[in-house]
């Protein structure tokens, strides 16, 4: 039976234990559970570990492979560093929900069949919603409801596709497929909702900024990256994903440049970065799939680092808009440095993790002769540098002096940021450490003179453009109309208009129903009303006694009518 135990169970048990634990015991659970999970992850060998019969299907709760271990490893690391960052500030139920959320991601990583994958998938949806609600504000509760609705929709679509595949093939195994029929399209669409693919991507930028300073760190890591893993397992080489990924890349850049809220900037940059991974899955070569997996690993590190720095700023200042911030480097030097490391990493600056992983994807596109894909991804790298690489740290920590003099991060938050900052630099300097964990062997050199010079030129010219256009990029209070406007504003307005327009019809129908009820009541009293025990004058028609002759006459009439209808 131990072969059936997924490392996710350790995180589930720890999530349950966080509540009753107190003081140092709770701290020990928060910090040790992810490390124990990480140890368990690396005890799982390749292949299906065991099966259990459910109805007529063979359930495979745990299947090991280099790809699955890679994703589970970074999820466990994220849980540990996120727990370190949050344990002194987050409430116990937020930590419990975050660990159950992480358990769902680790469970998806090792799921060997579609049923197990779906169960852990829905576990993620449930507890990530709770994490959003832990923001504790009316906006967080409303955003959590919208988040839950969209993820339930995605879960239903995914379930429809899985059921269709099971009925048509009789198998629940996770095998590569192409979007060729209704069932495969449903599975693909269900996964893409979790990947935050437009037009159903606004849940990310809607919900993540409304969570707590600690909750947004966890939210940035799991949902979209498990979707990338599912795409690698189920749809490698699906051509439509190239177009979807490129659209996500450009979509995220545009909206991130328009935003003023620091966490909404980072939320839209998640859409942008996941677009690189989705595009790589669409290319489908071994180099491209290695690039998608490696970039997912690196992305969790630097994006969590950026959300951590934003969380420290919000925690210390109570402000989350670029227009209200500036000059924080004076009293928050460590947070500033860590934010810059994350910003350089997401911008693919040499000697950072983003450079060594994103270049895999670009090189895969070039190797396949997809010049237009390569050019768009290259242009997108410049756009990323504009919004996340320069805009976020510049307006928050530099630019004008806002007069704010907050303290730097508490020791646990500082240590968490330093761990991931060191990880970003380590992978950037020693990329072979990460490359050897990838699912396919490859001979790839990230650092060649041409690549380094090209990316440095690209980033330097992007930086020059930013400062030349700085007067136009000054942050003000803005409202960006994303797709979520349809269900946050348009839908309630349409419903209210329909209610007003249908008012006269509703009143007419009400009068008709009332008149119908009155008529039926009179009918019932007249014909069915009082029983035989009442006075004869008060009895209903069908409650009165009839003479024998009248009764015989009616029987004769009815029998004659039946005989005539039978023979005629």
NORBELBEL-V600487 format. One record per pair of residues at least 6 apart in sequence whose ideal C-beta (glycine too) atoms are under 6 Angstrom apart, sorted by sequence separation. I is the first residue (numbers start at 1). J is the second residue. D is the distance in Angstrom with one decimal. If there is no record, write none. Layout:
i:I j:J d:D
i:I j:J d:D
//
This chain:
i:111 j:117 d:3.9
i:166 j:172 d:5.7
i:179 j:185 d:5.0
i:259 j:265 d:4.7
i:314 j:320 d:5.2
i:319 j:325 d:5.9
i:348 j:354 d:4.3
i:51 j:58 d:4.5
i:52 j:59 d:4.9
i:177 j:184 d:5.1
i:193 j:200 d:5.1
i:329 j:336 d:4.4
i:345 j:352 d:4.1
i:348 j:355 d:4.6
i:427 j:434 d:5.2
i:21 j:29 d:5.2
i:133 j:141 d:5.9
i:196 j:204 d:4.6
i:208 j:216 d:5.2
i:211 j:219 d:5.9
i:280 j:288 d:4.4
i:344 j:352 d:4.9
i:345 j:353 d:5.1
i:346 j:354 d:5.5
i:365 j:373 d:4.3
i:366 j:374 d:4.9
i:530 j:538 d:4.9
i:51 j:60 d:5.5
i:108 j:117 d:5.8
i:111 j:120 d:5.9
i:179 j:188 d:4.9
i:256 j:265 d:5.1
i:345 j:354 d:4.3
i:365 j:374 d:4.4
i:530 j:539 d:4.9
i:348 j:358 d:4.7
i:530 j:540 d:5.6
i:18 j:29 d:5.7
i:133 j:144 d:4.2
i:208 j:219 d:5.1
i:280 j:291 d:4.8
i:281 j:292 d:5.2
i:529 j:540 d:3.8
i:532 j:543 d:5.9
i:17 j:29 d:5.2
i:48 j:60 d:4.9
i:108 j:120 d:4.6
i:132 j:144 d:4.1
i:256 j:268 d:3.9
i:280 j:292 d:3.8
i:362 j:374 d:5.8
i:528 j:540 d:5.1
i:531 j:543 d:5.6
i:49 j:62 d:4.4
i:107 j:120 d:3.3
i:255 j:268 d:4.4
i:256 j:269 d:5.2
i:527 j:540 d:5.2
i:530 j:543 d:5.9
i:527 j:541 d:4.6
i:528 j:542 d:5.9
i:14 j:29 d:5.4
i:48 j:63 d:4.9
i:129 j:144 d:5.3
i:132 j:147 d:5.4
i:277 j:292 d:4.4
i:362 j:377 d:5.2
i:431 j:446 d:5.1
i:527 j:542 d:5.5
i:104 j:120 d:4.8
i:252 j:268 d:4.8
i:252 j:269 d:6.0
i:46 j:64 d:4.9
i:129 j:147 d:5.7
i:165 j:183 d:4.8
i:277 j:295 d:5.5
i:14 j:33 d:3.4
i:45 j:64 d:5.4
i:46 j:65 d:5.6
i:104 j:123 d:3.7
i:129 j:148 d:4.5
i:164 j:183 d:3.2
i:252 j:271 d:3.7
i:253 j:272 d:5.5
i:276 j:295 d:5.9
i:277 j:296 d:5.7
i:44 j:64 d:4.1
i:104 j:124 d:3.5
i:252 j:272 d:2.9
i:161 j:183 d:5.0
i:79 j:102 d:4.2
i:101 j:124 d:5.9
i:248 j:271 d:5.5
i:249 j:272 d:5.5
i:312 j:335 d:4.9
i:161 j:186 d:3.0
i:10 j:36 d:5.6
i:11 j:37 d:5.5
i:101 j:127 d:4.2
i:125 j:151 d:4.1
i:160 j:186 d:4.9
i:161 j:187 d:3.5
i:249 j:275 d:3.7
i:273 j:299 d:5.2
i:309 j:335 d:5.2
i:10 j:37 d:4.6
i:75 j:102 d:5.9
i:100 j:127 d:4.2
i:101 j:128 d:5.0
i:248 j:275 d:3.0
i:41 j:69 d:6.0
i:196 j:224 d:5.5
i:157 j:186 d:5.4
i:194 j:223 d:5.5
i:195 j:224 d:5.6
i:309 j:338 d:5.5
i:7 j:37 d:4.9
i:10 j:40 d:6.0
i:75 j:105 d:4.7
i:97 j:127 d:4.7
i:101 j:131 d:6.0
i:125 j:155 d:5.9
i:245 j:275 d:4.7
i:309 j:339 d:3.8
i:41 j:72 d:4.7
i:75 j:106 d:5.1
i:41 j:73 d:5.9
i:157 j:189 d:5.3
i:158 j:190 d:2.9
i:195 j:227 d:3.7
i:7 j:40 d:4.0
i:97 j:130 d:3.9
i:98 j:131 d:5.6
i:122 j:155 d:5.4
i:157 j:190 d:4.1
i:194 j:227 d:4.0
i:245 j:278 d:3.6
i:246 j:279 d:5.7
i:348 j:381 d:5.4
i:7 j:41 d:5.0
i:72 j:106 d:5.0
i:97 j:131 d:5.0
i:244 j:278 d:5.7
i:245 j:279 d:2.8
i:154 j:190 d:5.0
i:191 j:227 d:5.2
i:306 j:342 d:4.2
i:72 j:109 d:4.0
i:241 j:278 d:5.3
i:242 j:279 d:5.5
i:245 j:282 d:5.9
i:305 j:342 d:3.8
i:347 j:384 d:5.6
i:38 j:76 d:4.2
i:71 j:109 d:4.6
i:347 j:385 d:4.1
i:37 j:76 d:4.7
i:154 j:193 d:3.4
i:191 j:230 d:4.9
i:94 j:134 d:4.0
i:154 j:194 d:5.8
i:191 j:231 d:5.9
i:241 j:281 d:5.3
i:242 j:282 d:3.6
i:266 j:306 d:5.4
i:302 j:342 d:4.6
i:68 j:109 d:5.0
i:241 j:282 d:3.1
i:266 j:307 d:5.8
i:34 j:76 d:5.1
i:68 j:110 d:5.5
i:346 j:388 d:4.9
i:347 j:389 d:3.4
i:302 j:345 d:3.7
i:118 j:162 d:6.0
i:238 j:282 d:5.8
i:302 j:346 d:5.2
i:34 j:79 d:4.0
i:343 j:388 d:6.0
i:3 j:49 d:4.0
i:4 j:50 d:5.3
i:34 j:80 d:3.6
i:343 j:389 d:4.7
i:3 j:50 d:3.8
i:197 j:244 d:5.5
i:216 j:263 d:5.9
i:237 j:284 d:2.6
i:263 j:310 d:5.5
i:62 j:110 d:4.9
i:114 j:162 d:4.8
i:236 j:284 d:4.7
i:262 j:310 d:4.9
i:63 j:112 d:3.3
i:228 j:277 d:4.6
i:232 j:281 d:5.6
i:224 j:274 d:4.8
i:231 j:281 d:4.6
i:343 j:393 d:5.1
i:197 j:248 d:5.9
i:60 j:112 d:2.9
i:209 j:261 d:5.6
i:30 j:83 d:4.3
i:60 j:113 d:4.7
i:150 j:203 d:4.5
i:198 j:251 d:5.2
i:236 j:289 d:5.9
i:340 j:393 d:5.6
i:59 j:113 d:5.8
i:209 j:263 d:3.9
i:339 j:393 d:5.0
i:6 j:61 d:5.5
i:61 j:116 d:5.4
i:209 j:264 d:4.9
i:298 j:353 d:3.9
i:6 j:62 d:5.1
i:147 j:203 d:5.2
i:298 j:354 d:5.9
i:4 j:61 d:5.2
i:30 j:87 d:4.7
i:115 j:172 d:5.4
i:232 j:289 d:5.7
i:114 j:172 d:4.7
i:262 j:320 d:5.6
i:113 j:172 d:4.4
i:174 j:233 d:5.4
i:179 j:238 d:5.8
i:205 j:264 d:5.3
i:208 j:267 d:4.6
i:261 j:320 d:5.6
i:298 j:357 d:4.4
i:27 j:87 d:5.8
i:147 j:207 d:4.2
i:176 j:236 d:5.5
i:178 j:238 d:5.8
i:261 j:321 d:5.8
i:260 j:321 d:5.1
i:336 j:397 d:4.6
i:205 j:267 d:4.2
i:260 j:322 d:5.3
i:295 j:357 d:4.2
i:143 j:206 d:5.3
i:204 j:267 d:5.3
i:205 j:268 d:5.5
i:260 j:323 d:5.8
i:294 j:357 d:4.2
i:295 j:358 d:5.8
i:48 j:112 d:5.3
i:143 j:207 d:4.5
i:294 j:360 d:5.9
i:143 j:210 d:4.2
i:228 j:296 d:5.1
i:329 j:397 d:4.5
i:291 j:360 d:3.2
i:328 j:397 d:4.8
i:140 j:210 d:4.3
i:201 j:271 d:5.5
i:290 j:360 d:6.0
i:291 j:361 d:3.9
i:139 j:210 d:5.0
i:225 j:296 d:4.9
i:325 j:396 d:4.8
i:353 j:424 d:4.6
i:352 j:424 d:5.5
i:356 j:428 d:5.8
i:19 j:92 d:5.6
i:291 j:364 d:5.6
i:322 j:395 d:3.9
i:326 j:399 d:4.6
i:335 j:408 d:5.9
i:18 j:92 d:5.5
i:326 j:400 d:4.5
i:327 j:401 d:3.6
i:331 j:405 d:5.0
i:334 j:408 d:5.3
i:335 j:409 d:5.3
i:353 j:427 d:3.8
i:385 j:459 d:5.2
i:132 j:207 d:4.8
i:135 j:210 d:5.0
i:196 j:271 d:5.1
i:327 j:402 d:5.4
i:353 j:428 d:4.9
i:356 j:431 d:3.7
i:135 j:211 d:4.5
i:288 j:364 d:3.6
i:326 j:402 d:4.2
i:332 j:408 d:4.7
i:352 j:428 d:4.0
i:382 j:458 d:5.5
i:386 j:462 d:5.8
i:390 j:466 d:4.9
i:18 j:95 d:5.3
i:19 j:96 d:5.8
i:135 j:212 d:5.2
i:287 j:364 d:4.3
i:325 j:402 d:5.5
i:351 j:428 d:4.7
i:385 j:462 d:4.5
i:18 j:96 d:4.4
i:134 j:212 d:5.6
i:351 j:429 d:5.9
i:132 j:211 d:5.0
i:195 j:274 d:5.7
i:221 j:300 d:4.8
i:285 j:364 d:5.5
i:338 j:417 d:4.1
i:345 j:424 d:4.4
i:334 j:414 d:5.5
i:341 j:421 d:4.3
i:382 j:462 d:4.2
i:386 j:466 d:5.6
i:395 j:475 d:5.7
i:15 j:96 d:4.6
i:134 j:215 d:5.4
i:280 j:361 d:4.5
i:283 j:364 d:5.3
i:220 j:303 d:5.0
i:221 j:304 d:5.7
i:338 j:421 d:4.7
i:341 j:424 d:5.5
i:15 j:99 d:4.0
i:131 j:215 d:4.6
i:220 j:304 d:5.6
i:14 j:99 d:5.5
i:15 j:100 d:4.2
i:276 j:361 d:5.5
i:131 j:218 d:6.0
i:217 j:304 d:5.5
i:220 j:307 d:4.9
i:317 j:404 d:5.5
i:359 j:446 d:5.7
i:11 j:99 d:5.3
i:317 j:406 d:5.1
i:217 j:307 d:4.8
i:316 j:406 d:3.6
i:356 j:446 d:4.4
i:11 j:102 d:5.4
i:12 j:103 d:4.6
i:216 j:307 d:5.2
i:217 j:308 d:5.6
i:316 j:407 d:5.9
i:11 j:103 d:3.5
i:8 j:103 d:4.4
i:312 j:409 d:4.4
i:8 j:106 d:4.3
i:213 j:311 d:3.6
i:7 j:106 d:5.6
i:8 j:107 d:3.7
i:6 j:107 d:5.5
i:213 j:314 d:5.0
i:312 j:413 d:5.6
i:213 j:315 d:4.9
i:350 j:452 d:5.2
i:6 j:110 d:5.3
i:308 j:417 d:5.0
i:57 j:172 d:5.1
i:305 j:420 d:4.3
i:304 j:420 d:5.9
i:305 j:421 d:6.0
i:105 j:222 d:4.0
i:108 j:226 d:4.7
i:269 j:388 d:4.6
i:301 j:420 d:5.0
i:98 j:218 d:4.3
i:105 j:226 d:5.0
i:301 j:423 d:4.8
i:302 j:424 d:5.2
i:301 j:424 d:5.6
i:90 j:214 d:4.4
i:89 j:214 d:5.6
i:265 j:392 d:5.5
i:86 j:214 d:3.6
i:246 j:376 d:5.4
i:253 j:383 d:3.9
i:257 j:387 d:5.0
i:249 j:380 d:4.4
i:256 j:387 d:3.9
i:85 j:217 d:6.0
i:82 j:217 d:5.2
i:82 j:218 d:5.1
i:294 j:434 d:5.8
i:78 j:221 d:4.4
i:294 j:438 d:5.9
i:293 j:438 d:5.7
i:290 j:438 d:4.4
i:290 j:440 d:5.4
i:290 j:442 d:5.8
i:323 j:475 d:4.4
i:322 j:475 d:4.0
i:323 j:476 d:6.0
i:286 j:440 d:4.0
i:287 j:442 d:6.0
i:71 j:229 d:4.9
i:260 j:475 d:4.8
i:260 j:478 d:5.5
i:78 j:300 d:5.5
i:258 j:480 d:4.8
i:70 j:293 d:5.7
i:74 j:297 d:4.8
i:85 j:308 d:5.8
i:255 j:480 d:5.9
i:67 j:293 d:6.0
i:74 j:300 d:5.1
i:206 j:484 d:5.0
i:202 j:482 d:4.5
i:202 j:483 d:4.7
i:202 j:484 d:3.5
i:199 j:483 d:4.6
i:88 j:412 d:5.3
i:84 j:412 d:5.7
i:85 j:413 d:5.3
i:85 j:416 d:3.7
i:84 j:416 d:4.6
i:81 j:416 d:5.0
i:81 j:419 d:5.4
i:81 j:420 d:5.9
i:70 j:437 d:5.1
i:67 j:439 d:3.9
i:66 j:439 d:4.6
//
